[in-house]
Amino acid sequence: MLATSIFLAGLLYSKPLAAVPAIALVFLIYWLLRYNYKFWKINNVPHPKPSLLAGNVGATFTLRKHISQLASDWYNAFPNATFVGYFNALTPAIMVKDPVLVKNILTRDFECFAKNDFMVDPRYDPLLAHSPFVSFGEKWKRSRTLLTPSFTGAKMKQLFPVMDSVADEFVSFIKRNLGHELETKQISARFTTQNVVACTFGVDGGCFNDTDSEFRMMGRRVFDVSHSMTFKLVLQTFVPPIAKLLPISFVSKDVDEWIRSLVAGLMSKRMNAQPVAAQKDDLLQSLLSNINKHNASQTEVTAHALTVFIEGFETSSAVLGFALYRLAKSPEIQQTLFDEVSKVLAAHDGQLSYDVMQQMDYLDWVIMETLRMHPPAATMHKTSTKKYIMRRGQRDEAGHDLGVYVREGTPILIPVLALHMDAKYFPEPQQFDPERFSPARKVTHEGTVYLPFGEGPRICVGMKFGQTQVKLGLLKLILQYRVSIGPNHKPFCVDPRSLIYQAKHGLLLTFERR
């Protein structure tokens, strides 16, 4: 405000008459902004105090706090609220706290919130626009139709031998690096990238031997946020209409050209392969089988191959890395996991299969507890697509449930991490306790309080694939090695620069033979 005052004083001194309209305009804009920020007060909705222009999200866009941290702050500041209002820059938005409301939004009232709050322009991101995460309406339904057959339990059984072989390579990679301090997210990304490439394209990604593997390089390029992309992300929040005008893509040109060339080459080889029985039965082949069945274009096949590649390695590597980190901090839990895996394998003569792995209950609980404490998608962002009454859970004198009218286009935030760390639903939430998911202790709550993969029609389509590769990689390592916190490890804190929930300083671990 000091700079504004000096500027206005200068105008008054130099051109007093001409300055009057300018002063009036400045104060009109200022008044409109202040009035805009009274929106939730007028509607009697609890909300944190907004800042001028930035609203309540300034700390996220200045990279001081991850959005999940902001959401947790709001969640804890209003313990008795069903939902909390906030300002996404200038736009009134809602964070939903009540588990029943969360479930309604994601399932029963899905048609009112069927769109994720992330904008992609098909002119600049023709491949990403087909992703089931960002697409909407009929395009989203079509993308689910094309992808779902590739991620059934039967398909996971079929791919399991490939995954098993990659997991053995992972064990060998760790063996070559015994005695070294390793960053767990990075080594996990080597495994998940190698596995996704093998299962999707049927080729060797070279991720364990080549530090410059093209698949690792392109995987990193996808998540390299350029200055122009950051600028567009900020504009999406502050002024979406302007963001739509910027010819800036989220998938860089070199990644776009690389995946198109890769898929086109593989498609050509497979369509001309003789005999047909010699064709590989991987995820790409599943997509190719849909070309005639659903009249899919090559662009669609390429787009979904890119989706599988991106989503298959990044989030799974984060989960596997956090699971190893938590086991390293809890040696007794690590030993319990080793004992269970060894016992189940011994009962099957040491033969591991997809069905045998499903019998490892404690392994499942370890992954579930890891996802509770460290969900890759620590917040979910929806957009209301229809008018909606957000119920408060309070009644007026006539007995009617009080609510707030939600306009079409209102951003909706679901604080996944905050729900996972609420002691009402998960006692002692800071304690890593896999047995909280055991049948003897598991508690069912009304509504939805556990959301590592989402819920409802837009639940993660690759959930089974992600769970399978993470569990397989983890059990193979625990069978061979003890994992410990590295001597140079820094205390965990979330990286505010990252789109997914991950450690700012990495997670440094060491491995030793059992």
C-alpha positions as CSV (number, residue, x, y, z in Angstrom):
1,M,0.0,0.0,0.0
2,L,3.0,2.4,0.6
3,A,4.0,2.2,-3.1
4,T,0.4,2.8,-4.2
5,S,0.2,5.9,-1.9
6,I,3.4,7.3,-3.3
7,F,2.2,6.7,-6.9
8,L,-1.1,8.4,-6.2
9,A,0.6,11.3,-4.6
10,G,2.7,11.8,-7.6
11,L,-0.3,11.8,-9.9
12,L,-2.0,14.4,-7.7
13,Y,1.1,16.6,-7.8
14,S,1.7,16.5,-11.5
15,K,-1.8,16.2,-13.0
16,P,-4.4,16.8,-10.3
17,L,-7.4,16.8,-12.6
18,A,-6.3,13.8,-14.7
19,A,-5.5,11.9,-11.5
20,V,-9.0,12.0,-10.2
21,P,-10.4,9.2,-12.5
22,A,-7.3,7.1,-11.8
23,I,-7.7,7.5,-8.0
24,A,-11.4,6.7,-8.3
25,L,-10.6,3.5,-10.4
26,V,-8.0,2.4,-7.9
27,F,-10.3,2.8,-4.9
28,L,-13.1,1.1,-6.9
29,I,-11.0,-1.9,-7.6
30,Y,-9.8,-2.0,-4.0
31,W,-13.4,-1.9,-2.7
32,L,-14.5,-4.6,-5.1
33,L,-11.7,-6.8,-3.9
34,R,-12.5,-6.3,-0.3
35,Y,-16.2,-6.9,-1.0
36,N,-15.3,-10.1,-2.9
37,Y,-13.5,-11.4,0.2
38,K,-16.6,-11.0,2.3
39,F,-18.3,-13.7,0.3
40,W,-18.0,-16.5,3.0
41,K,-18.7,-14.1,5.8
42,I,-22.0,-13.1,4.2
43,N,-22.9,-16.7,3.7
44,N,-21.9,-17.4,7.4
45,V,-19.4,-20.1,6.4
46,P,-16.2,-20.5,8.6
47,H,-13.1,-19.5,6.6
48,P,-9.5,-18.4,7.2
49,K,-8.7,-14.7,6.7
50,P,-7.7,-14.0,3.0
51,S,-5.0,-11.8,1.8
52,L,-5.5,-9.2,-1.0
53,L,-5.2,-10.8,-4.5
54,A,-3.7,-14.1,-3.2
55,G,-6.7,-15.1,-1.1
56,N,-5.7,-18.1,1.0
57,V,-3.3,-19.8,-1.4
58,G,-0.4,-17.3,-1.5
59,A,1.9,-19.6,0.5
60,T,1.5,-22.4,-2.1
61,F,2.2,-20.2,-5.1
62,T,5.2,-18.7,-3.5
63,L,6.4,-22.3,-2.9
64,R,6.5,-21.9,0.9
65,K,3.8,-24.5,1.7
66,H,2.5,-27.5,-0.1
67,I,-1.3,-27.3,-0.7
68,S,-1.8,-30.3,1.5
69,Q,-0.2,-28.3,4.4
70,L,-2.5,-25.4,3.8
71,A,-5.5,-27.7,3.7
72,S,-4.4,-29.3,7.0
73,D,-4.0,-25.9,8.6
74,W,-7.6,-25.0,7.6
75,Y,-8.9,-28.4,8.6
76,N,-7.4,-28.1,12.1
77,A,-8.4,-24.5,12.6
78,F,-12.1,-25.3,12.3
79,P,-12.5,-28.6,14.1
80,N,-16.3,-28.5,14.3
81,A,-17.0,-27.3,10.7
82,T,-18.6,-29.6,8.1
83,F,-16.9,-27.6,5.4
84,V,-14.6,-24.6,5.2
85,G,-14.7,-21.7,2.8
86,Y,-11.5,-20.3,1.3
87,F,-10.4,-18.2,-1.6
88,N,-8.5,-19.7,-4.5
89,A,-6.9,-16.3,-5.2
90,L,-10.1,-14.3,-6.1
91,T,-12.4,-17.3,-6.4
92,P,-14.5,-18.5,-3.5
93,A,-13.8,-22.2,-3.0
94,I,-14.8,-24.9,-0.5
95,M,-12.8,-27.5,1.4
96,V,-15.0,-30.4,2.5
97,K,-14.3,-32.0,5.9
98,D,-17.2,-34.2,6.7
99,P,-16.7,-37.8,5.5
100,V,-20.4,-38.2,4.5
101,L,-20.2,-35.1,2.3
102,V,-16.9,-36.4,0.8
103,K,-18.5,-39.7,-0.1
104,N,-21.6,-37.9,-1.6
105,I,-19.4,-35.7,-3.7
106,L,-17.4,-38.6,-5.1
107,T,-20.2,-41.1,-5.5
108,R,-23.9,-40.3,-4.9
109,D,-23.7,-36.8,-6.3
110,F,-20.9,-37.5,-8.8
111,E,-22.7,-35.9,-11.7
112,C,-22.5,-32.6,-9.9
113,F,-18.7,-32.9,-9.4
114,A,-17.6,-35.1,-12.3
115,K,-14.8,-32.7,-13.4
116,N,-11.4,-32.5,-11.8
117,D,-10.1,-29.0,-11.2
118,F,-7.3,-29.1,-13.7
119,M,-7.5,-27.4,-17.1
120,V,-5.7,-28.8,-20.2
121,D,-6.2,-27.2,-23.7
122,P,-6.2,-29.9,-26.4
123,R,-4.7,-27.4,-28.8
124,Y,-1.5,-27.3,-26.8
125,D,-1.7,-30.7,-25.1
126,P,-3.3,-33.1,-27.6
127,L,-2.1,-36.2,-25.8
128,L,-2.6,-35.2,-22.2
129,A,-6.2,-34.0,-23.0
130,H,-7.1,-37.7,-23.4
131,S,-5.9,-38.6,-19.9
132,P,-8.8,-39.9,-17.6
133,F,-7.5,-37.6,-14.9
134,V,-8.0,-34.3,-16.9
135,S,-10.7,-35.3,-19.4
136,F,-14.4,-34.7,-18.8
137,G,-17.8,-35.9,-20.0
138,E,-17.9,-38.3,-23.0
139,K,-14.1,-38.0,-23.6
140,W,-13.5,-39.2,-20.0
141,K,-16.0,-42.1,-20.4
142,R,-14.2,-43.1,-23.6
143,S,-10.8,-43.0,-21.9
144,R,-12.0,-45.2,-19.1
145,T,-13.5,-47.6,-21.6
146,L,-10.1,-47.9,-23.5
147,L,-8.0,-48.2,-20.3
148,T,-10.0,-50.3,-17.9
149,P,-9.6,-53.7,-19.7
150,S,-5.8,-53.3,-19.3
151,F,-5.9,-53.2,-15.5
152,T,-8.1,-56.1,-14.4
153,G,-7.0,-58.7,-11.8
154,A,-6.7,-61.2,-14.6
155,K,-4.3,-58.9,-16.5
156,M,-2.2,-58.4,-13.4
157,K,-1.8,-62.2,-13.1
158,Q,-0.8,-62.3,-16.7
159,L,1.8,-59.6,-16.2
160,F,3.1,-60.9,-12.9
161,P,6.0,-63.0,-14.4
162,V,7.3,-59.9,-16.1
163,M,7.0,-57.9,-12.9
164,D,8.7,-60.7,-10.9
165,S,11.7,-60.6,-13.3
166,V,12.0,-56.8,-13.0
167,A,11.9,-57.1,-9.2
168,D,14.8,-59.6,-9.3
169,E,16.7,-57.0,-11.3
170,F,15.9,-54.5,-8.6
171,V,17.3,-56.8,-5.9
172,S,20.5,-57.2,-8.0
173,F,20.8,-53.5,-8.4
174,I,20.7,-53.0,-4.6
175,K,23.3,-55.8,-4.2
176,R,25.7,-53.8,-6.4
177,N,25.2,-50.7,-4.2
178,L,25.4,-52.3,-0.8
179,G,27.4,-50.0,1.6
180,H,26.2,-46.9,-0.2
181,E,23.6,-44.4,1.0
182,L,20.7,-44.5,-1.4
183,E,17.9,-42.0,-2.0
184,T,14.9,-44.2,-1.8
185,K,12.6,-42.3,-4.2
186,Q,15.2,-42.4,-6.9
187,I,16.0,-46.1,-6.6
188,S,12.3,-46.8,-6.5
189,A,11.8,-44.8,-9.6
190,R,14.4,-46.9,-11.4
191,F,12.3,-50.0,-10.5
192,T,8.9,-48.7,-11.3
193,T,10.1,-47.1,-14.6
194,Q,11.8,-50.4,-15.6
195,N,8.6,-52.3,-14.7
196,V,6.2,-50.0,-16.4
197,V,8.3,-50.0,-19.6
198,A,8.5,-53.8,-19.6
199,C,4.8,-54.2,-18.9
200,T,3.6,-51.5,-21.3
201,F,6.0,-51.7,-24.2
202,G,7.6,-55.1,-23.8
203,V,11.1,-53.7,-24.0
204,D,14.1,-53.3,-21.6
205,G,14.2,-49.8,-20.3
206,G,17.8,-50.0,-19.1
207,C,17.0,-48.3,-15.9
208,F,19.3,-50.3,-13.6
209,N,22.4,-50.2,-15.8
210,D,22.2,-46.9,-17.7
211,T,22.0,-43.6,-15.8
212,D,21.0,-41.9,-19.0
213,S,18.2,-44.4,-19.9
214,E,15.9,-42.6,-22.3
215,F,12.9,-43.8,-20.3
216,R,14.3,-42.3,-17.1
217,M,15.2,-39.1,-18.8
218,M,11.8,-38.7,-20.4
219,G,10.1,-39.6,-17.1
220,R,12.0,-36.8,-15.4
221,R,11.3,-34.4,-18.3
222,V,7.5,-34.9,-17.7
223,F,7.8,-33.7,-14.2
224,D,10.3,-30.9,-14.9
225,V,8.2,-27.7,-14.2
226,S,9.5,-24.9,-16.4
227,H,9.2,-21.2,-15.6
228,S,6.6,-20.8,-18.3
229,M,4.6,-23.8,-17.1
230,T,4.7,-22.5,-13.5
231,F,3.5,-19.1,-14.8
232,K,0.5,-20.8,-16.5
233,L,-0.3,-22.9,-13.4
234,V,-0.4,-19.6,-11.4
235,L,-2.6,-18.0,-14.0
236,Q,-5.0,-21.0,-13.9
237,T,-5.7,-20.1,-10.3
238,F,-5.7,-16.3,-10.5
239,V,-7.2,-15.6,-13.9
240,P,-8.2,-18.9,-15.8
241,P,-9.5,-17.0,-18.9
242,I,-6.0,-15.6,-19.6
243,A,-4.3,-19.0,-18.9
244,K,-6.5,-20.5,-21.7
245,L,-4.9,-18.0,-24.2
246,L,-1.3,-19.0,-23.4
247,P,0.1,-21.5,-25.9
248,I,2.0,-23.4,-23.2
249,S,1.8,-27.2,-22.9
250,F,2.3,-29.3,-19.8
251,V,3.9,-32.1,-21.9
252,S,7.1,-30.7,-23.5
253,K,7.5,-31.0,-27.2
254,D,10.4,-33.4,-26.9
255,V,8.4,-35.8,-24.7
256,D,5.5,-35.5,-27.1
257,E,7.6,-36.3,-30.1
258,W,9.4,-39.1,-28.3
259,I,6.3,-41.0,-27.2
260,R,4.7,-40.6,-30.6
261,S,7.8,-42.1,-32.3
262,L,8.1,-44.9,-29.8
263,V,4.4,-46.0,-30.1
264,A,4.3,-45.6,-33.9
265,G,7.3,-47.8,-34.3
266,L,6.0,-50.5,-31.9
267,M,2.6,-50.4,-33.6
268,S,4.1,-50.9,-37.0
269,K,6.2,-53.8,-35.9
270,R,3.3,-55.5,-34.1
271,M,0.7,-55.0,-36.8
272,N,3.0,-56.6,-39.3
273,A,4.2,-59.4,-37.0
274,Q,3.8,-62.9,-38.3
275,P,2.5,-65.1,-36.9
276,V,0.1,-63.1,-34.8
277,A,0.8,-65.5,-31.8
278,A,4.3,-64.0,-31.6
279,Q,2.9,-60.6,-30.6
280,K,3.6,-59.6,-27.0
281,D,0.6,-59.6,-24.7
282,D,1.5,-56.4,-22.7
283,L,-0.4,-53.2,-21.9
284,L,0.3,-51.7,-25.3
285,Q,-1.2,-54.7,-27.0
286,S,-4.3,-54.4,-24.9
287,L,-4.6,-50.8,-26.1
288,L,-4.0,-51.9,-29.7
289,S,-6.8,-54.5,-29.4
290,N,-9.2,-51.6,-28.8
291,I,-8.4,-49.9,-32.1
292,N,-10.9,-51.9,-34.0
293,K,-13.2,-52.7,-31.1
294,H,-13.7,-49.0,-30.2
295,N,-12.5,-47.4,-33.4
296,A,-9.6,-45.8,-31.5
297,S,-7.2,-43.5,-33.3
298,Q,-3.4,-43.8,-33.1
299,T,-3.4,-40.5,-31.2
300,E,-5.6,-42.1,-28.5
301,V,-3.5,-45.2,-28.2
302,T,-0.4,-43.0,-27.9
303,A,-2.1,-40.7,-25.4
304,H,-3.1,-43.6,-23.2
305,A,0.4,-45.2,-23.5
306,L,1.8,-41.9,-22.2
307,T,-0.8,-41.9,-19.4
308,V,0.2,-45.5,-18.3
309,F,3.9,-44.6,-18.5
310,I,3.6,-41.4,-16.4
311,E,1.1,-42.5,-13.8
312,G,2.6,-46.0,-13.5
313,F,6.1,-45.0,-12.4
314,E,5.8,-41.7,-10.5
315,T,3.2,-42.3,-7.9
316,S,4.2,-45.9,-7.3
317,S,7.9,-44.9,-6.8
318,A,6.8,-42.4,-4.2
319,V,4.7,-45.0,-2.3
320,L,7.5,-47.6,-2.5
321,G,10.1,-45.1,-1.3
322,F,7.9,-44.0,1.7
323,A,7.2,-47.7,2.6
324,L,11.0,-48.4,2.7
325,Y,11.5,-45.2,4.8
326,R,8.8,-46.2,7.3
327,L,10.2,-49.7,7.6
328,A,13.7,-48.4,8.2
329,K,12.3,-46.2,11.0
330,S,10.4,-49.2,12.5
331,P,12.8,-52.3,12.6
332,E,10.3,-54.4,14.6
333,I,7.6,-53.9,11.9
334,Q,10.2,-54.6,9.3
335,Q,11.0,-57.9,11.0
336,T,7.3,-58.8,11.3
337,L,6.9,-58.2,7.5
338,F,9.9,-60.4,6.8
339,D,8.5,-63.2,9.0
340,E,5.1,-63.1,7.2
341,V,6.6,-63.1,3.7
342,S,8.9,-65.9,4.6
343,K,6.2,-68.0,6.2
344,V,3.8,-67.6,3.2
345,L,6.5,-68.4,0.7
346,A,7.6,-71.5,2.7
347,A,4.0,-72.8,2.7
348,H,4.1,-72.7,-1.2
349,D,7.6,-74.2,-1.6
350,G,9.2,-70.8,-2.2
351,Q,7.1,-70.3,-5.3
352,L,5.8,-66.7,-5.6
353,S,2.8,-65.9,-7.8
354,Y,0.1,-63.2,-7.9
355,D,-2.3,-65.4,-5.9
356,V,0.4,-66.2,-3.3
357,M,1.2,-62.5,-2.9
358,Q,-2.5,-61.8,-2.1
359,Q,-2.2,-64.1,0.9
360,M,0.4,-61.7,2.5
361,D,-2.0,-59.7,4.7
362,Y,0.6,-57.9,6.7
363,L,2.3,-56.7,3.5
364,D,-1.0,-55.3,2.4
365,W,-1.4,-53.5,5.7
366,V,2.1,-52.0,5.4
367,I,1.2,-50.5,2.0
368,M,-2.2,-49.3,3.2
369,E,-0.6,-47.6,6.3
370,T,2.1,-46.0,4.1
371,L,-0.6,-44.6,1.8
372,R,-2.4,-43.3,4.8
373,M,0.6,-41.3,6.1
374,H,2.0,-40.4,2.6
375,P,-0.7,-40.3,0.0
376,P,0.8,-39.2,-3.4
377,A,-2.4,-37.2,-4.1
378,A,-2.6,-35.5,-0.7
379,T,-5.5,-33.3,-1.8
380,M,-8.2,-33.9,-4.4
381,H,-9.5,-31.0,-6.5
382,K,-12.9,-31.1,-8.1
383,T,-15.1,-28.5,-9.8
384,S,-18.9,-28.3,-9.4
385,T,-20.5,-28.8,-12.7
386,K,-24.1,-28.2,-11.5
387,K,-25.9,-26.3,-8.8
388,Y,-25.6,-28.0,-5.5
389,I,-26.6,-27.4,-1.8
390,M,-23.7,-28.2,0.5
391,R,-25.3,-29.5,3.7
392,R,-23.9,-28.2,7.0
393,G,-25.2,-31.0,9.3
394,Q,-27.2,-28.3,11.2
395,R,-30.9,-27.8,11.3
396,D,-33.0,-24.7,11.6
397,E,-36.1,-24.2,13.9
398,A,-38.3,-25.9,11.3
399,G,-36.0,-29.0,11.2
400,H,-34.6,-28.3,7.8
401,D,-31.0,-29.2,7.1
402,L,-29.1,-25.9,6.7
403,G,-26.9,-25.6,3.7
404,V,-25.0,-23.3,1.4
405,Y,-25.8,-22.9,-2.3
406,V,-22.8,-23.9,-4.4
407,R,-22.6,-22.3,-7.8
408,E,-21.5,-24.1,-11.0
409,G,-17.7,-23.7,-11.4
410,T,-16.9,-23.6,-7.7
411,P,-13.6,-25.3,-6.8
412,I,-13.9,-28.1,-4.3
413,L,-11.0,-29.3,-2.3
414,I,-10.9,-32.7,-0.4
415,P,-8.1,-32.7,2.2
416,V,-7.0,-36.3,1.8
417,L,-3.9,-36.1,4.1
418,A,-5.8,-34.1,6.8
419,L,-8.5,-36.8,6.9
420,H,-5.9,-39.6,7.0
421,M,-4.2,-37.8,10.0
422,D,-7.4,-37.1,12.0
423,A,-7.3,-38.9,15.3
424,K,-11.1,-39.3,15.2
425,Y,-10.7,-41.8,12.4
426,F,-7.1,-43.0,12.9
427,P,-6.0,-43.0,16.6
428,E,-2.4,-41.9,17.1
429,P,-2.1,-40.8,13.5
430,Q,1.6,-40.0,13.6
431,Q,2.4,-43.6,14.6
432,F,3.2,-46.0,11.7
433,D,0.9,-48.9,12.7
434,P,0.0,-51.3,9.9
435,E,-2.2,-53.4,12.1
436,R,-4.7,-50.7,12.4
437,F,-6.0,-52.1,9.0
438,S,-6.3,-55.7,10.4
439,P,-9.8,-57.2,10.6
440,A,-9.5,-57.2,14.4
441,R,-8.8,-53.4,14.7
442,K,-10.2,-51.9,11.5
443,V,-13.0,-49.5,12.2
444,T,-15.7,-48.6,9.7
445,H,-16.8,-44.9,9.7
446,E,-19.8,-43.4,8.1
447,G,-18.8,-41.8,4.9
448,T,-15.3,-41.9,3.4
449,V,-12.1,-41.2,5.4
450,Y,-9.5,-43.2,3.5
451,L,-8.8,-41.9,-0.1
452,P,-5.3,-43.0,-1.4
453,F,-6.8,-43.8,-4.8
454,G,-9.9,-41.6,-4.8
455,E,-13.4,-43.0,-4.7
456,G,-16.4,-43.5,-7.0
457,P,-16.4,-43.5,-10.8
458,R,-13.1,-41.5,-11.0
459,I,-11.2,-43.9,-8.7
460,C,-7.7,-44.5,-10.1
461,V,-7.9,-46.9,-13.0
462,G,-4.4,-48.2,-12.5
463,M,-4.9,-49.0,-8.8
464,K,-4.3,-52.8,-9.1
465,F,-1.2,-52.3,-11.2
466,G,0.3,-49.8,-8.8
467,Q,-0.4,-52.0,-5.8
468,T,1.0,-55.0,-7.4
469,Q,4.3,-53.5,-8.4
470,V,4.8,-51.8,-5.1
471,K,4.1,-54.9,-3.0
472,L,6.3,-57.1,-5.2
473,G,9.2,-54.7,-5.1
474,L,8.9,-54.3,-1.4
475,L,8.7,-58.0,-0.5
476,K,11.6,-58.9,-2.7
477,L,13.8,-56.3,-1.0
478,I,12.8,-57.2,2.5
479,L,13.5,-60.9,1.8
480,Q,17.1,-60.1,1.0
481,Y,18.0,-57.0,2.9
482,R,17.6,-55.0,6.1
483,V,16.9,-51.4,5.5
484,S,18.1,-48.6,7.8
485,I,18.0,-44.8,7.9
486,G,21.2,-43.4,6.3
487,P,23.7,-41.4,8.4
488,N,23.1,-38.2,6.3
489,H,19.3,-38.4,6.3
490,K,17.5,-35.2,7.1
491,P,14.2,-35.1,9.0
492,F,11.2,-35.5,6.6
493,C,9.4,-32.5,5.4
494,V,7.1,-32.2,2.4
495,D,8.5,-30.5,-0.8
496,P,6.3,-27.5,-1.6
497,R,7.6,-27.4,-5.2
498,S,6.2,-30.9,-6.0
499,L,2.8,-31.6,-7.5
500,I,2.7,-35.0,-5.7
501,Y,3.5,-35.5,-2.0
502,Q,7.2,-36.2,-1.5
503,A,10.2,-35.4,0.6
504,K,11.9,-32.1,0.1
505,H,15.4,-33.4,1.1
506,G,14.9,-37.0,-0.1
507,L,14.9,-40.1,2.0
508,L,18.4,-41.5,2.5
509,L,18.6,-45.2,3.4
510,T,21.2,-48.0,3.6
511,F,20.7,-51.7,2.8
512,E,22.6,-54.7,4.3
513,R,22.3,-58.4,3.6
514,R,20.2,-60.5,6.0
